[in-house]
Structures are given as structure tokens and as C-alpha cells.
């Protein structure tokens, strides 16, 4: 009988030990799940903060790019207008120079014609020869 009692005690102790091990394992699993959940939630918050920061940086860079692009376009337009004005001014000056040259040519031709008319009236030929 003693042996039976010892066997029963042994079985009780064994069951008790197994029950304690199962309780410990359950607590460990619950703790592990909770910690992993905390880590995942913290990561999600950090990820949202990083995404928000990234979007702000991208928006700021895009706005700066558009601002620079707009300024460059304005500078390009001013440069184009300036060059077009320079072309118009060059054409105007060239036309003035042509008109001036034409005027001088006309005066010289008129002078030569007047001199030739005077030579005819007097009856004298030119005394020197012109070589152009």
C-alpha cells in the first residue's frame, strides 16, 4: 500500500509539475504575443511618421523645383525678348545705315552729274582720271 501511495503522490507531483509547466508556457506565449504586438504597433506609428515626413519633404522639393522652373522660364522669356529686341534694333540700325549710304551715294552721283553738266557747258573734259 505504501507503494501505491508513493505512486499516487508521484503521479500527483508529475501532474502538478506538468500543469505548472503548461501555465508557464501559456504565460510565456501571452507575454511574447503582447511584446510582438507592442513592437508592431510602435513600428506602424514610426512608419506613419516617416511617411508623413517623406511626403512633406517631397512636397517641399517639388514646390522648390516648380519655383526654380518658373524663375528659369521667366528668365528665358526675358532673354528671348531681349534678343528679339536686339535683332529688331540691329535691323533698324542697318536700315538707317543703308538709307544714309543711299543718301550719300545719291549726293555723290548728283555731284558727279552736276560736275559733268558743268563740264559740258564749259566744254572741258575732266583733267584727271578716276580709277575705282
DAQUIUR-V771471 format. One record per backbone hydrogen bond with DSSP energy under -1.0 kcal/mol. CO is the residue of the C=O (numbers start at 1). NH is the residue of the N-H. If there is no record, write none. Layout:
CO	NH
CO	NH
This chain:
1	5
2	6
3	7
4	8
5	9
6	10
7	11
8	12
9	13
10	14
11	15
12	16
13	17
14	18
15	19
16	20
17	21
18	22
19	23
20	24
21	25
22	26
23	27
24	28
25	29
26	30
27	31
28	32
29	33
30	34
31	35
32	36
33	37
34	38
35	39
36	40
37	41
38	42
39	43
40	44
41	45
42	46
43	47
44	48
45	49
46	50
47	51
48	52
49	53
50	54
51	55
52	56
53	57
54	58
55	59
56	60
57	61
58	62
59	63
60	64
61	65
62	66
63	67
64	68
65	69
66	70
67	71
68	72
69	73
70	74
71	75
72	76
73	77
74	78
75	79
76	80
77	81
78	82
79	83
80	84
81	85
82	86
83	87
84	88
85	89
86	90
87	91
88	92
89	93
90	94
91	95
92	96
93	97
94	98
95	99
96	100
97	101
98	102
99	103
100	104
101	105
102	106
103	107
104	108
105	109
106	110
107	111
108	112
109	113
110	114
111	115
112	116
113	117
114	118
115	119
116	120
117	121
118	122
119	123
119	124
